[in-house]
């Protein structure tokens, strides 16, 4: 199990106290695009998935946004396999 897979498993078990850098690291590993035009939110997207995930950068990230990100990761993995 790779480091990113372990991090995803920890996110699923406890969606509290995550930072935007953790999400960006996983996104980079899985090929998920992210953008921030200098505002207070990051937008994560993947080609073929209609639902973009917009996450505020405030620390810590609220669990609802971590769950939305995990749903995007699941959709991404389904398209990749």
Secondary structure, DSSP 8 states (H G I E B T S, - for coil): --HHHHHHHHHHH--SSB-HHHHHHHHHHHT-EEE-SSSSEEEEE-TT----EEEE--SSB-HHHHHHHHHHHHHHHHHH-
